[in-house]
Amino acid sequence: MGLSWGHILLIIVIILLLFGAEKLPEIGRSLGQAMKEFKKGMKEGTEDEPEEKPAKKALKSRSKKRTK
């Protein structure tokens, strides 16, 4: 059950009435920047993960030395 062209057109008209034609480019620009920052954060988060694993190994080896 998807949206037909009539439903999409109705949604666009309602958005135009609520926000006005002058605000829509600003809203679109801020939404695009938010998506860009989100993707950047996701990419940085996946790059940081491999660096954490060696640090955990170093902590384990230190704790083994202390128990001896």
C-alpha positions in Angstrom: 0.0 0.0 0.0 2.0 3.0 -1.3 1.4 6.6 -1.8 -0.2 7.6 -5.1 0.7 10.8 -6.9 -2.5 12.4 -5.7 -1.5 11.7 -2.0 2.0 13.1 -2.6 0.6 16.2 -4.3 -1.8 16.8 -1.4 1.1 16.5 1.1 3.1 19.0 -0.8 0.2 21.5 -0.9 -0.3 21.1 2.8 3.4 21.7 3.5 3.4 24.8 1.3 0.4 26.1 3.2 2.0 25.4 6.6 5.5 26.8 6.0 5.1 29.1 3.0 7.2 29.0 -0.2 9.9 31.2 1.3 10.7 28.9 4.2 10.9 25.7 2.2 14.4 26.2 0.7 15.7 27.0 4.2 14.1 23.9 5.6 15.5 21.8 2.8 19.0 23.2 3.3 19.0 22.5 7.0 17.7 19.0 6.4 20.5 18.4 3.9 23.1 19.6 6.3 21.7 17.5 9.1 21.9 14.4 6.9 25.4 15.2 5.9 26.5 15.6 9.5 24.8 12.3 10.4 26.5 10.4 7.6 29.8 12.0 8.6 29.3 10.9 12.2 28.4 7.4 11.2 31.5 7.2 9.1 33.7 8.5 11.9 32.2 6.0 14.3 33.0 3.0 12.1 36.6 4.3 11.7 37.1 4.5 15.5 36.1 1.0 16.2 39.3 -0.8 15.1 41.4 1.5 17.2 39.5 0.5 20.4 40.3 -3.2 20.1 44.1 -2.9 20.5 43.5 -0.7 23.5 41.4 -3.4 25.1 44.2 -6.0 24.5 46.7 -3.6 26.1 44.5 -3.3 29.2 44.1 -7.1 29.5 47.9 -7.6 29.2 48.5 -5.0 31.9 46.0 -6.6 34.3 47.7 -10.0 33.7 51.0 -8.6 34.7 49.6 -7.1 37.9 48.2 -10.4 39.0 51.5 -12.3 38.7 
